[in-house]
Amino acid sequence: MYQVLLYYKFVTIDNPEQFAKEHLAMCKELGLLGRILVATEGLNGTVSGTVEQCKAYMDAVHADPRFADLWFKIDDVDELAFKKMFVRVKKELVTFNADHPTDPSKKSGKRLSPVEFHAMLQRDDVIVLDGRTDYEYDAGHFRGAIRPSIDSFRLFPEWIKENMAHLKDKHIITYCTGGIRCEKLTAYMLEENFTNVYQLEGGIVTYGKDPVVKGSLWDGKCYVFDERILVDINHTDDKQVVSFCFHCGKPAERLVNCANMLCHRQHAVCEDCEAQTKRSCSIECMNAAKREHVA
């Protein structure tokens, strides 16, 4: 039995380079695999290991007063979700490129529990904003949510100004995978004078585990940034497939990277079309000179 830990904390780290070096050494000593980002504004990571390794890691992180209250979202999985271990220093925990400072540790949208979020999803006076990218939305989303036409989170500030400015007085609820992007997003929206902004506490992954809502009103699957790629969220009988094969249009809840090494476009594909196209998103990519080997 293995586990995946998803977590973040906005807190000042004075020397992120030294912290990252020591943190990587600790992770390797414990035998963990994963991807961790360190910045002066805090810590953000997803790691995978045995139950014992993950517990040892959580204990070590909680022993640091800066992270004593850090919330780990835990998934039980059948195999390791990463192949390597990275700890990298970044300017921002999630690149947002806002045109004015945002500090989620001081101000962000009102937090909603899964039950509260589920209730607001069903209100006619509420706008639901997906705080992720277009390809993540296409794999799965909450019913009635706005699809942001962006392929990178750093494009959100401009997109908000162009598409949401007329909605500043509306009740807007936001969601993302684990919660960290909504921290940045709602902080920015409040700075832009949006008046009623909320965020799903713990993100989609927490919503799917809640014993009351059981992932209700989520359709499709949730994109995650590890080897699993897509995970189930809705554990009720009321759910729909929203992802369709890039080539033939049939329902397809699976994502692959284009085998063209100069493309790597991530796209939904059924098994038949993957075989026929040699895991390519176009004829040009199928005939590209630099391609990954496809069995």
C-alpha positions in Angstrom: 0.0 0.0 0.0 1.3 3.4 -0.9 0.1 7.0 -0.4 0.1 10.3 -2.2 0.4 13.5 -0.1 -0.8 16.8 -1.5 -0.1 20.0 0.5 0.8 23.6 0.6 1.4 26.4 3.1 1.8 30.1 2.5 4.5 31.2 5.1 7.7 33.1 4.8 10.8 31.1 4.1 13.8 33.4 4.4 16.4 31.2 2.6 14.5 29.0 0.1 17.7 27.7 -1.6 19.0 26.3 1.7 15.6 25.0 2.7 15.2 23.2 -0.6 18.6 21.6 -0.4 18.0 20.3 3.1 14.4 19.2 2.2 15.6 17.2 -0.8 18.1 15.4 1.4 15.4 14.5 3.9 13.1 13.3 1.2 15.8 11.1 -0.3 16.7 9.7 3.0 13.1 8.7 3.6 12.8 7.2 0.1 10.0 9.5 -1.1 9.3 10.4 -4.7 7.5 13.5 -5.9 7.7 17.2 -6.8 8.1 20.0 -4.3 8.3 23.7 -4.9 9.9 26.2 -2.4 9.6 30.0 -2.5 10.0 32.8 -0.1 6.2 32.7 0.1 6.0 29.1 1.2 5.9 25.4 0.4 3.9 23.4 -2.2 4.3 19.7 -2.9 3.0 16.3 -3.9 5.0 13.3 -2.7 4.4 9.6 -2.8 5.8 6.7 -0.8 4.8 3.8 1.5 2.4 4.6 4.4 5.4 4.5 6.8 7.5 6.8 4.6 4.6 9.3 4.3 4.0 9.3 8.0 7.6 10.0 8.7 7.6 12.9 6.3 4.4 14.4 7.8 5.9 14.1 11.2 9.1 15.8 10.1 7.3 18.7 8.4 4.9 19.2 11.3 7.9 19.4 13.7 8.9 22.7 12.0 6.9 25.4 13.8 6.3 27.1 10.4 4.4 24.1 9.2 2.9 22.8 12.5 -0.7 23.3 11.1 0.0 22.2 7.5 -2.9 20.2 6.1 -1.9 17.1 4.2 -4.5 15.6 1.8 -3.9 11.9 1.7 -4.7 9.4 -1.1 -4.3 5.7 -0.7 -2.9 4.3 -4.0 -1.8 0.9 -5.3 1.6 2.1 -6.7 4.0 5.0 -6.5 2.7 8.1 -8.2 6.1 9.5 -9.2 9.4 8.2 -10.7 11.8 10.8 -9.3 12.2 13.2 -6.4 12.5 17.0 -7.2 12.7 20.0 -4.8 12.9 23.2 -6.8 13.1 26.9 -5.9 10.6 29.1 -7.6 9.7 32.8 -7.5 6.1 31.8 -6.8 4.6 28.6 -5.6 2.2 28.8 -8.5 3.2 31.2 -11.3 0.4 33.8 -11.5 2.2 36.9 -12.8 -0.2 39.3 -11.2 0.3 43.0 -12.0 0.1 43.9 -8.3 1.1 42.0 -5.1 -1.1 39.3 -3.7 -0.5 37.7 -0.4 -2.9 34.8 0.4 -1.6 34.5 3.9 -3.2 37.9 4.6 -6.3 37.9 2.4 -8.1 35.4 0.2 -11.6 34.3 -0.6 -13.9 33.0 2.1 -13.4 29.3 2.6 -16.3 26.9 2.0 -16.5 23.4 3.3 -17.5 20.7 0.7 -21.0 20.8 2.2 -21.2 24.6 1.9 -19.8 24.5 -1.6 -22.3 21.9 -2.7 -25.1 24.1 -1.4 -23.9 27.1 -3.2 -23.4 25.2 -6.5 -27.2 24.8 -6.6 -28.0 28.5 -6.1 -29.2 30.5 -9.1 -27.4 33.7 -8.0 -24.0 32.1 -7.8 -21.3 32.0 -10.5 -19.0 29.0 -10.5 -15.4 29.7 -11.7 -13.0 26.9 -12.5 -9.6 28.1 -11.2 -7.6 25.7 -13.4 -6.7 25.6 -17.1 -8.8 24.7 -20.1 -7.5 21.2 -20.5 -8.1 20.4 -16.9 -11.6 21.6 -17.2 -12.2 19.5 -20.3 -11.2 16.4 -18.3 -13.8 17.1 -15.6 -15.5 20.0 -13.8 -18.4 21.0 -11.6 -21.7 21.4 -13.4 -22.3 24.9 -14.7 -18.8 26.1 -14.1 -17.2 28.7 -16.3 -14.4 27.3 -18.5 -11.3 29.6 -18.5 -9.9 29.8 -22.0 -6.3 29.6 -20.8 -3.7 26.9 -21.0 -1.5 28.3 -18.2 -2.4 29.6 -14.7 -0.2 32.6 -15.2 -2.7 33.9 -17.8 -5.5 34.2 -15.3 -5.0 37.9 -14.3 -5.5 39.1 -17.9 -8.4 36.7 -18.5 -10.2 37.9 -15.3 -10.0 41.5 -16.4 -11.2 40.7 -19.9 -14.0 38.2 -18.9 -15.1 38.8 -15.3 -14.9 42.6 -14.8 -18.7 43.0 -15.2 -19.3 40.4 -12.4 -17.6 42.1 -9.5 -20.8 42.4 -7.4 -21.9 38.7 -8.0 -21.3 35.8 -5.6 -18.4 33.9 -7.2 -17.2 30.5 -5.9 -13.9 29.1 -7.2 -12.3 25.7 -7.1 -9.0 24.0 -8.1 -7.3 20.7 -7.5 -5.9 21.1 -4.0 -6.7 24.6 -3.1 -3.5 26.5 -3.7 -4.4 28.2 -7.0 -7.7 29.5 -5.5 -5.7 31.1 -2.8 -3.8 33.2 -5.4 -6.9 33.6 -7.6 -9.3 34.9 -4.9 -6.6 37.1 -3.4 -6.2 38.8 -6.7 -9.9 39.1 -7.3 -10.3 40.8 -4.0 -7.6 43.2 -4.9 -9.5 43.9 -8.1 -12.5 44.8 -6.0 -14.7 41.7 -6.5 -16.9 41.8 -3.4 -18.2 38.3 -2.8 -15.5 35.7 -3.6 -15.3 32.2 -2.1 -13.0 29.2 -2.5 -13.5 25.5 -2.0 -11.3 24.6 1.0 -9.1 21.7 0.3 -9.9 21.7 -3.4 -11.6 19.1 -5.6 -9.7 16.2 -4.0 -11.1 17.0 -0.6 -14.6 17.5 -2.0 -14.5 14.0 -3.5 -13.6 12.4 -0.2 -16.3 14.2 1.8 -18.7 11.5 3.3 -21.7 13.8 2.9 -21.5 15.2 -0.6 -19.5 12.2 -2.1 -18.3 14.3 -5.0 -21.9 15.1 -6.2 -22.3 17.5 -9.1 -18.8 16.8 -10.4 -18.7 15.3 -13.9 -15.8 13.6 -15.6 -12.5 13.0 -13.8 -10.0 15.3 -12.0 -6.6 16.0 -13.6 -3.7 15.5 -11.2 0.0 16.3 -11.6 1.4 12.8 -11.1 1.5 9.4 -12.8 -2.2 8.8 -12.2 -3.2 11.7 -14.5 -6.9 11.3 -13.9 -8.7 10.3 -10.7 -12.4 9.8 -9.8 -14.2 12.4 -7.7 -18.0 11.7 -8.0 -18.8 8.6 -6.0 -22.6 8.9 -6.6 -24.7 7.3 -9.3 -25.3 10.8 -10.8 -22.3 11.5 -13.0 -21.5 12.2 -16.6 -18.6 11.7 -19.0 -17.5 15.1 -20.3 -14.2 14.1 -22.0 -14.2 13.0 -25.7 -11.6 11.5 -28.0 -9.6 14.2 -29.8 -9.8 12.2 -33.0 -13.2 10.3 -33.3 -15.3 12.2 -30.7 -16.3 9.1 -28.7 -16.3 9.3 -24.9 -12.8 8.9 -23.6 -11.7 9.4 -20.0 -8.0 9.0 -20.6 -5.3 11.5 -21.4 -2.0 10.9 -23.3 0.9 13.1 -24.4 1.6 13.3 -28.1 4.5 11.1 -28.9 6.1 13.9 -31.0 8.9 15.0 -28.7 8.5 18.6 -30.0 4.8 18.6 -29.3 3.8 16.5 -26.3 0.2 17.9 -26.6 -1.9 16.3 -23.9 -5.2 15.2 -25.4 -8.0 12.8 -24.7 -8.0 9.7 -26.8 -9.7 6.3 -27.0 -7.6 3.2 -27.1 -8.4 2.5 -30.8 -7.4 6.0 -31.9 -4.3 5.9 -29.8 -3.2 2.7 -31.6 -4.1 4.1 -35.1 -2.3 7.4 -34.6 0.6 5.9 -32.7 -0.3 8.3 -29.8 -0.1 11.4 -32.0 -2.4 14.4 -32.1 -2.0 15.0 -35.8 -0.7 13.5 -39.0 2.3 15.8 -38.8 3.1 14.6 -35.4 2.6 11.0 -36.4 5.3 11.5 -39.1 7.6 13.6 -36.9 11.4 12.8 -36.9 11.7 12.9 -33.1 9.1 10.7 -31.5 8.9 8.6 -28.3 8.8 4.9 -28.8 5.2 3.7 -28.8 4.6 0.0 -28.3 
